[in-house]
Amino acid sequence: MSAPAVATAAEGATRIILVHGTGHGGWCWYRVATLLRAAGHRVDAPDLAASGADARRLRDAPTFEDYTRPLLDALRGLPDGERAVLVGHSFGGMSVALAAEAFPEKVAAAVFVTAFLPDCANPRSHVIEKLALTDWMDSVTDAEHVPPSVFLGPEFLRRKLYQLSPPEDYTLSQSLARVSSYYVADLRGQPPFSEARYGAARKVYVVCEQDRAMVEPYQRAMISGCPVEEVREIAGADHMAMFSAPVELAGHIADVANTYA
């Protein structure tokens, strides 16, 4: 569908929480958050543990739940009866899924932006392990670290994630990117997300058609395995849609927030 304008927030607007992906932080949402706030939306873009400006080191977040705790705490802290629209980018989709599993009554909708979209039938690690990305280029991994670590290399970022994004945003990433983890072993050991909790959350998927890391066919394969309310598309977005197509992405998020509040 075509991208909506950044709609003005409806009266009593639902809070929007923007969740970053691996190696990034809340900073990566600065363009989208600015557009949404200018339209009157209430927006948070937290740093997950050991990410962005969070002072912890990766070893201080040994489990995926530890890593996601800032998002879980944000939902836990919402006043009674208030719900949020959660927007997960890339690996942030896994954190959104965990939040919906933990606090289904606090999630108005879950938006997955070229993000991992787990189902309710397979181990939580399944969608990560099935991603057929073999060329990590200059990225560096350490399987012995606790948790196993990954640092996305500058050439990998430039060619696979940021190829359509403004050069100044790529430069910003080189100052702010951090070591992170995909927590595959930890997620593999957890039961599947439940149909009654995460499965019941209203989900919207935003397909980014020029993504060179999580390519469009894989995005659509995940959608086929997990029911969503609707699929939206951004034709000119690379993996970092918040940089390559910020107006279009903000428009979709604003429309979802007003529709599913």
MARDRENKE-871688 format. One record per residue: residue in three letters; x, y, z of N, C-alpha, C in turn. Coordinates in steps of 0.001 Angstrom, whole numbers, padded with zeros to 6 digits, always signed. Layout:
ALAXYZXYZXYZ...
***
This chain:
MET+000842-001178+000000+000000+000000+000000+000880+001231+000000SER+000348+002367-000467+001132+003589-000492+001314+004128+000917ALA+002397+004869+001123+002710+005375+002448+001789+006523+002812PRO+001194+006476+004023+000381+007599+004457+001257+008753+004905ALA+000669+009955+004942+001367+011077+005551+001507+010798+007045VAL+002360+011573+007716+002523+011390+009160+001298+012001+009833ALA+000337+011144+010136-000944+011600+010648-000792+012203+012031THR-001555+013249+012286-001597+013844+013613-002144+012833+014607ALA-001585+012841+015800-002006+011886+016813-003473+012081+017157ALA-004177+010970+017300-005560+011019+017734-005628+011469+019188GLU-006783+011982+019588-006954+012401+020986-006749+011201+021900GLY-005983+011406+022977-005656+010307+023877-004778+009270+023217ALA-003832+009733+022403-003025+008846+021566-002278+007799+022378THR-002186+006614+021799-001412+005531+022388+000071+005851+022309ARG+000793+005501+023348+002248+005694+023343+002884+004780+022299ILE+003919+005277+021647+004685+004504+020678+006071+004255+021251ILE+006497+003003+021284+007837+002661+021770+008619+002051+020614LEU+009701+002708+020227+010535+002297+019097+011707+001466+019617VAL+011881+000271+019073+012868-000686+019582+013917-000953+018506HIS+015152-000677+018831+016266-000799+017883+016728-002238+017714GLY+017585-002441+016729+018137-003760+016452+019561-003923+016965THR+020190-005005+016549+021509-005391+017027+022561-004317+016756GLY+023354-004021+017774+024482-003110+017628+024106-001646+017609HIS+022821-001352+017590+022350+000022+017525+021794+000448+018891GLY+021098+001561+018907+020491+002064+020136+019302+002923+019780GLY+018677+003492+020788+017548+004359+020535+017873+005513+019604TRP+019165+005872+019511+019603+006974+018644+019197+006758+017181CYS+019106+005509+016745+018855+005271+015317+017454+005696+014899TRP+016582+005980+015860+015221+006392+015556+015070+007906+015511TYR+016166+008677+015562+016026+010117+015776+015200+010795+014690ARG+015335+010384+013441+014554+011014+012374+013056+010673+012520VAL+012760+009410+012700+011367+008965+012811+010719+009517+014079ALA+011444+009472+015197+010886+009988+016453+010565+011471+016341THR+011425+012236+015681+011187+013669+015509+009922+013918+014699LEU+009751+013166+013621+008559+013321+012783+007289+012962+013551LEU+007334+011886+014306+006156+011460+015061+005813+012459+016164ARG+006826+012932+016868+006561+013898+017939+006010+015207+017379ALA+006510+015611+016222+006003+016836+015601+004524+016712+015259ALA+004056+015487+015041+002644+015243+014745+001825+014985+016003GLY+002446+015137+017173+001724+015026+018431+001730+013668+019087HIS+002476+012731+018547+002528+011391+019135+003480+011354+020331ARG+003164+010522+021297+004031+010302+022459+004980+009153+022114VAL+006255+009439+022078+007233+008488+021540+008376+008281+022525ASP+008734+007029+022726+009939+006657+023473+010808+005798+022568ALA+012128+005939+022707+013064+005106+021949+014162+004671+022908PRO+013882+003684+023757+014835+003303+024799+016064+002588+024243ASP+017140+002681+024978+018315+001852+024724+018113+000534+025455LEU+018220-000579+024745+018207-001874+025421+019541-002056+026139ALA+019646-003090+026955+020833-003259+027796+022101-003364+026948ALA+023153-002682+027383+024464-002696+026712+024372-002159+025287SER+023431-001256+025048+023225-000685+023717+023121+000827+023832GLY+023450+001515+022731+023322+002959+022735+024106+003579+023869ALA+023436+004418+024667+024084+005096+025789+023973+004323+027097ASP+023390+003123+027057+023307+002309+028268+024712+001944+028733ALA+024990+002171+030012+026362+002044+030514+026830+000608+030684ARG+025930-000336+030647+026333-001724+030873+027153-002274+029716ARG+028019-003225+030044+028747-003973+029030+027916-005194+028646LEU+028248-005804+027515+027484-006951+027052+027476-008074+028080ARG+028583-008279+028780+028625-009349+029781+027638-009115+030929ASP+027179-007864+031085+026192-007561+032117+024772-007915+031687ALA+024609-008361+030449+023297-008780+029924+023443-010178+029343PRO+023647-011202+030191+023963-012543+029684+022800-013255+029022THR+021561-012853+029290+020411-013515+028684+019619-012525+027832PHE+018793-013062+026962+017975-012204+026112+016993-011388+026943GLU+016478-011956+028008+015574-011197+028871+016312-010048+029534ASP+017567-010277+029961+018368-009184+030518+018519-008062+029490TYR+018823-008431+028265+019005-007458+027190+017734-006645+026949THR+016590-007305+027005+015308-006670+026694+014693-005965+027897ARG+015280-006100+029074+014642-005599+030285+014244-004120+030226PRO+015035-003220+029611+014556-001823+029540+013202-001680+028863LEU+012930-002479+027841+011618-002447+027199+010558-003041+028120LEU+010872-004149+028765+009919-004768+029685+009595-003824+030834ASP+010614-003134+031341+010385-002183+032430+009523-001013+031973ALA+009713-000580+030729+008900+000522+030204+007425+000125+030153LEU+007140-001101+029721+005755-001561+029690+005211-001764+031097ARG+006041-002321+031966+005610-002544+033349+005240-001219+034019GLY+005919-000160+033628+005691+001134+034247+004523+001923+033682LEU+003869+001416+032647+002716+002133+032103+001579+002150+033125PRO+000864+003247+033235-000285+003292+034150-001309+002214+033801ASP-002074+001799+034788-003104+000791+034564-004038+001243+033448GLY-004306+000349+032528-005214+000635+031434-004562+001260+030212GLU-003304+001692+030336-002623+002296+029190-001892+001218+028397ARG-001942+001350+027076-001254+000402+026201-000320+001158+025267ALA+000609+000441+024672+001589+001039+023763+001608+000288+022444VAL+001943+001014+021398+002278+000402+020118+003776+000166+020121LEU+004189-001069+019981+005607-001427+019970+006066-001566+018526VAL+007203-000954+018208+007758-000998+016852+009159-001574+016945GLY+009353-002772+016410+010653-003426+016469+011317-003450+015112HIS+012577-003043+015068+013358-003090+013837+014366-004215+013919SER+014461-005039+012882+015493-006065+012785+015404-007017+013986PHE+016495-007168+014751+016476-008033+015924+015526-007497+016992GLY+015166-006215+016895+014198-005655+017823+012854-006340+017767GLY+012556-007035+016658+011329-007807+016596+011260-008890+017660MET+012413-009457+018009+012435-010474+019055+012105-009865+020411SER+012602-008660+020663+012295-007984+021926+010825-007605+021996VAL+010249-007160+020884+008828-006851+020849+008011-008107+021122ALA+008412-009233+020547+007699-010491+020791+007748-010871+022263LEU+008918-010736+022885+009034-011065+024310+008157-010136+025144ALA+008130-008856+024788+007302-007907+025528+005823-008243+025394ALA+005398-008629+024194+004001-009011+023997+003660-010292+024754GLU+004620-011187+024856+004420-012413+025634+004278-012093+027122ALA+005095-011167+027612+005115-010846+029038+003948-009956+029446PHE+003572-009001+028577+002554-008011+028936+001526-007836+027809PRO+000804-008885+027450-000118-008772+026311-001177-007702+026517GLU-001576-007460+027756-002615-006474+028027-002133-005040+027849LYS-000817-004849+027717-000248-003513+027571+000188-003208+026140VAL-000067-004125+025208+000372-003956+023823-000844-003744+022925ALA-000972-002521+022380-002077-002231+021466-001833-002862+020107ALA-000576-002852+019665-000184-003464+018395+001322-003640+018401ALA+001790-004609+017649+003215-004878+017495+003570-004712+016026VAL+004465-003788+015748+004868-003486+014373+006281-004018+014160PHE+006466-004778+013096+007751-005386+012780+008273-004751+011499VAL+009371-003998+011615+009950-003285+010477+011146-004065+009976THR+011013-004743+008847+012014-005674+008331+012706-006373+009496ALA+011873-006972+010342+012308-007504+011635+012072-009005+011703PHE+012782-009661+012615+012484-011049+012908+011058-011133+013463LEU+010285-012050+012897+008893-012257+013291+008750-013717+013725PRO+008933-014003+015004+008830-015404+015442+007391-015892+015404ASP+007252-017210+015287+005920-017807+015300+005672-018452+016658CYS+004588-019201+016749+004232-019849+018013+004402-021365+017946ALA+005052-021853+016901+005204-023296+016716+006634-023771+016923ASN+007595-022922+016657+008998-023310+016685+009740-022672+017857PRO+010939-023180+018175+011742-022514+019192+011941-021040+018851ARG+012120-020225+019857+012207-018783+019636+013384-018400+018734SER+014389-019228+018680+015568-018950+017856+015351-019263+016375HIS+014238-019892+016044+014046-020467+014712+014224-019435+013604VAL+013588-018278+013729+013642-017302+012632+015040-016721+012456ILE+015823-016715+013518+017210-016231+013408+018058-017279+012706GLU+017899-018517+013120+018720-019596+012559+018368-019895+011110LYS+017150-019580+010693+016742-019858+009315+017141-018758+008339LEU+017617-017624+008838+018025-016540+007946+019239-016980+007141ALA+019110-016971+005832+020184-017472+004955+021136-016345+004573LEU+021769-015779+005593+022770-014742+005350+024132-015358+005653THR+024906-015604+004610+026178-016313+004780+027382-015392+004749ASP+027262-014227+004119+028405-013328+003983+028287-012180+004976TRP+028938-012364+006124+028933-011334+007155+030111-010369+006977MET+030874-010586+005914+031952-009686+005506+032920-009440+006667ASP+033054-008187+007089+034055-007847+008105+033491-007828+009522SER+032316-008414+009731+031765-008514+011088+032612-009479+011908VAL+032627-009284+013212+033467-010072+014110+032588-010745+015159THR+032740-012057+015305+031989-012796+016314+032945-013452+017302ASP+032431-013694+018509+033202-014381+019538+032264-015361+020231ALA+032367-016627+019845+031474-017655+020380+031759-017969+021836GLU+032953-017609+022321+033326-017924+023701+032856-016857+024682HIS+032510-015703+024171+032026-014649+025048+030686-015065+025647VAL+030371-014564+026845+029079-014840+027475+028330-013516+027631PRO+027281-013313+026804+026759-014182+025743+027630-014102+024488PRO+027491-015051+023551+028256-014975+022302+028049-013615+021633SER+029141-012996+021239+029058-011607+020785+029194-011481+019275VAL+028695-010360+018778+028840-010006+017370+029042-008500+017283PHE+029976-008102+016433+030150-006690+016104+030005-006562+014599LEU+028995-005824+014163+028726-005684+012733+029763-004748+012122GLY+030526-005282+011157+031648-004544+010587+031216-003352+009755PRO+032097-002366+009607+031737-001158+008853+031388-001422+007394GLU+032094-002346+006731+031752-002649+005336+030437-003407+005238PHE+030195-004308+006196+028907-005011+006239+027773-004012+006395LEU+027929-003070+007318+026896-002058+007510+026685-001236+006243ARG+027781-000806+005646+027682+000090+004494+027035-000599+003296ARG+027401-001855+003043+026939-002535+001827+025638-003309+002002LYS+025392-003834+003197+024227-004698+003401+023065-003997+004109LEU+023366-003013+004969+022323-002406+005779+022025-000964+005385TYR+023063-000194+005061+022919+001253+004855+023095+001665+003394GLN+022954+000774+002449+023365+001113+001080+022537+002233+000455LEU+021320+002455+000944+020477+003539+000429+020314+004680+001433SER+020923+004552+002585+020757+005546+003644+021706+006718+003453PRO+021356+007900+003982+022248+009057+003863+023622+008765+004452PRO+024691+009232+003805+026035+008943+004309+026276+009465+005714GLU+025601+010559+006094+025812+011083+007443+025259+010134+008505ASP+024212+009374+008165+023678+008418+009121+024576+007192+009234TYR+025161+006790+008121+026169+005723+008193+027355+006177+009040THR+027817+007413+008840+028926+007943+009641+028562+007952+011118LEU+027330+008329+011435+026877+008313+012825+026967+006909+013402SER+026584+005922+012614+026646+004542+013101+028057+004131+013468GLN+029038+004659+012756+030418+004285+013032+030921+004862+014352SER+030262+005900+014832+030602+006457+016139+029854+005769+017271LEU+028694+005190+016979+027800+004743+018047+027538+003239+018076ALA+027914+002505+017028+027655+001058+017006+028407+000354+018132ARG+027789-000676+018702+028381-001400+019827+028329-002906+019590VAL+029152-003620+020325+029117-005079+020331+027780-005528+020918SER+027189-006551+020336+025910-007052+020834+025877-008569+020698SER+024679-009144+020777+024522-010596+020684+023176-010909+020058TYR+023091-012086+019399+021806-012578+018908+021170-013584+019879TYR+021869-013949+020953+021311-014778+022027+020674-016058+021493VAL+021279-016646+020462+020644-017784+019801+020493-018972+020756ALA+021551-019321+021483+021464-020475+022381+020435-020249+023476ASP+020407-019049+024023+019436-018738+025070+018014-018833+024530LEU+017777-018267+023356+016442-018323+022761+016055-019745+022371ARG+017026-020535+021922+016757-021920+021537+016264-022734+022724GLY+016717-022387+023905+016341-023126+025101+015006-022726+025699GLN+014352-021727+025131+013064-021267+025651+011916-021936+024889PRO+010770-022091+025528+009616-022644+024803+009141-021661+023749PRO+008411-022132+022745+007867-021202+021747+006998-020135+022409PHE+006897-018998+021755+005958-017989+022229+004545-018570+022175SER+003689-018144+023096+002377-018769+023224+001338-018119+022320GLU+000395-018922+021864-000717-018425+021062-001591-017479+021874ALA-001738-017764+023171-002665-016995+024001-002134-015612+024344ARG-000814-015435+024290-000250-014148+024706+000365-013434+023492TYR+001580-013779+023120+002191-013161+021935+001341-013409+020692GLY+000829-014616+020543+000061-014956+019348-001186-014119+019189ALA-001733-013636+020296-002968-012857+020234-002721-011381+019936ALA-001474-010927+019979-001177-009520+019721-001470-009174+018269ARG-002050-008017+018047-002300-007549+016684-000962-007108+016085LYS-000630-007693+014950+000693-007494+014366+000582-006851+012987VAL+001532-005959+012711+001663-005332+011398+003106-005517+010957TYR+003300-005938+009728+004669-006103+009212+004925-005060+008132VAL+006078-004392+008232+006508-003421+007224+007646-004047+006426VAL+007365-004413+005183+008362-005012+004300+009220-003905+003692CYS+010531-004070+003789+011472-003140+003163+012107-003869+001975GLU+011745-003430+000778+012009-004239-000405+013473-004234-000855GLN+014268-003260-000414+015666-003191-000835+016633-003670+000251ASP+016119-004370+001222+016963-004897+002299+017892-005971+001737ARG+019182-005812+001929+020168-006779+001439+020593-007772+002516ALA+020150-007572+003734+020503-008500+004816+019343-009450+005086MET+018219-008895+005482+017006-009688+005651+016167-009459+004390VAL+016465-010210+003364+015917-009928+002033+014401-010120+002011GLU+013768-009468+001035+012308-009465+000967+011701-010875+000978PRO+012218-011848+000207+011599-013181+000277+011605-013775+001685TYR+012645-013482+002463+012650-014022+003834+011656-013280+004717GLN+011544-011977+004526+010525-011238+005272+009144-011847+005004ARG+008861-012133+003754+007535-012667+003402+007375-014113+003868ALA+008469-014853+003938+008385-016221+004459+007999-016209+005940MET+008564-015279+006701+008196-015173+008117+006720-014781+008252ILE+006271-013862+007416+004872-013441+007464+003944-014626+007190SER+004328-015479+006261+003487-016636+005936+003395-017620+007093GLY+004367-017571+007995+004367-018489+009129+003775-017911+010398CYS+003404-016630+010368+002866-015993+011575+001795-014999+011148PRO+000552-015241+011469-000532-014358+011009-000335-012909+011459VAL-000555-011966+010553-000489-010545+010873-001785-009884+010398GLU-002108-008759+011012-003308-008017+010623-003169-007437+009220GLU-001976-006919+008918-001749-006324+007610-000258-006260+007320VAL+000043-006187+006019+001414-006026+005543+001502-004694+004824ARG+002486-003899+005195+002749-002629+004529+004110-002725+003853GLU+004328-001925+002829+005551-002048+002031+006187-000685+001818ILE+007515-000657+001847+008271+000542+001481+009251+000119+000390ALA+008969+000539-000819+009735+000063-001971+011180+000526-001944GLY+011435+001737-001477+012781+002298-001557+013587+002199-000288ALA+013219+001317+000626+013912+001227+001915+014923+000101+001928ASP+016132+000416+002419+017109-000621+002722+016805-001167+004120HIS+017747-001886+004711+017491-002444+006040+017234-001356+007068MET+017909-000235+006936+017760+000864+007885+016681+001832+007392ALA+015450+001354+007403+014343+002147+006858+014182+003474+007580MET+014570+003538+008841+014435+004787+009579+015355+005881+009043PHE+016367+005489+008255+017258+006453+007617+016959+006606+006128SER+016704+005501+005444+016513+005552+003995+015107+005997+003600ALA+014130+005823+004484+012748+006210+004174+012041+006685+005441PRO+012587+007685+006145+012023+008064+007445+010608+008601+007375VAL+010300+009386+006345+008952+009960+006254+007930+008859+006007GLU+008236+007956+005079+007319+006851+004793+007128+005971+006028LEU+008218+005656+006707+008116+004788+007873+007330+005469+008987ALA+007629+006738+009254+006886+007460+010283+005405+007525+009933GLY+005100+007680+008640+003711+007704+008224+002985+006409+008527HIS+003632+005296+008255+003021+003996+008558+002834+003819+010064ILE+003850+004177+010848+003751+004003+012297+002639+004867+012869ALA+002540+006124+012418+001483+007014+012900+000106+006454+012553ASP-000022+005930+011335-001302+005379+010909-001676+004156+011734VAL-000702+003292+012008-000961+002119+012850-001365+002556+014244ALA-000651+003545+014807-000962+003998+016159-002398+004531+016250ASN-002833+005284+015247-004184+005819+015257-005240+004749+014983THR-004859+003732+014201-005812+002683+013833-006029+001669+014957TYR-004941+001305+015635-005008+000202+016596-005051+000665+018044ALA-005133+001968+018271-005185+002486+019648-006438+001978+020367
***
